[in-house]
Amino acid sequence: MHDQHMKDPRRAELKKIVEAKGKLWAIAAMVEGSIGYHSPTSAEIRINALMEDRFIPGCERSHACFEMDSIAEIEHDFRYFTVVEERDPEKVKRIMQVVEKVAKWDENAQTGFGLLYPTYRI
């Protein structure tokens, strides 16, 4: 499984998206796509692993919703955020601004943000 994960052809396509859109966009995509399950820090861990060709760690979400496929999780979040961006580019900008601010908070504060994320009207 680990070797398949590392050689997965979807990795290259996802890396191109991060290079084109930027790391903040990718992190915001995971926060929004997971409706706050991922904090900016946990999303950044996964994006860094992707970009550095390292194993992307799984989590409860990837195990329960994506059959233990963390690449599929990122792929889903990028697709979803792309659709949001096409429909409402200003919303994506607002989400990115909020995520950038929250990324500076400590772990406990980011967790609280994630728990409340579905109730925010960004």
N, C-alpha and C positions, 0 to 999 in steps of 0.2 A: 504494500500500500504506500509506504513512504517513497519508494523509488518511482512509482506511478505518479504520485503527487508532484514530485520534483520534475518529472519529464512531461507533465501535462501541457499540451499545446495551447491551452487557454491562458496560461501564464503570460506568454508573449503578447497576446492581444490586450490583456488587462494592463500590462506594463506600458504599452503604447498609450493607453487611455490616461494613465497617471502622468506620463511624460507630457501629453498634450494638454490636459486639463489642470494639472498641478496636484501636489500632495494634499493641500487643504481641501480641494474639491473631493478627492477620493475619501478622505477622512469624514467629511460632511456627508458624503453619499452613504457611508456605512452607518453613521449615526442616524440619519433620516430613514434609511432603508430598514433599519432594525427598530424603528420607533423608540429609540433611546436605549435599547438593550446594550449597544456598544457605546461606551464613553469615548470622547476624543482620544484618550490614551489607549484604550484597548483597540480601537480602530487603527490608530497609528502603529501599534505593534504589528498588526496584520499587514498593513500597507508596507511597512519597512521590510518585513520578511519577504513579501512578494518582490519588492524592488531589488532586494539583495540576494535573490535566488536562494532563500532559505526556506525551510519547512514552515508553512503557515499554520500556527496552532489552531486547533479546533476549540469549540466552546459548546455550551448547552444548546445554543441556537443552531449552530452548524450540525450538531448531532441530531437534534430533533426535527429540524426543518429541511435540512439539505443532505440527509443520509451520510453524515460525517464528512461531507465534502466542503472544506472551507473555501476552495476556489469557486465552487458554485455559489456560495454565500456572497462572496465579493462580486461575482458576475451579476447576480440578481440585484444587488444594491446599486451597482453602476448602471445597469439597464433602467432600473426604476428612477434613479436620479436624473438620468438623461431625459426621460419622458417628462419629469417635473420641470426640468430646465427648458425644454421645448415649449411647454405650456405656460410657464410662469418664471421667466428668467430672474425677475426681481425676488421671488421667493427663494430661489437658490442662493442668490447673493445674501439675503437676510440669514438663511441657515448657516452659510459659511461664516458670516460675521459673528453669529452667536457661538458657533463651534470654536472659532478662533479664541474668543474670550474665555469660554468654559475650559478650554485646553490648559489654561494657566492656573486653574483651580486645583486644589489637592484631590486625592483619590476619593475621599468621602463626599466632598462637595460634588464631584463629577457623578458619583453614584446617585446622589439625591437628584441631580439634574436629570439623569436617565430615567429615574422612577417617575418624575413629573413630565417628562418630554411629551407623552401623548396628549397632555392637557394644554400644552403651549399652542398658541396660534401664531406661529412664525410666518 
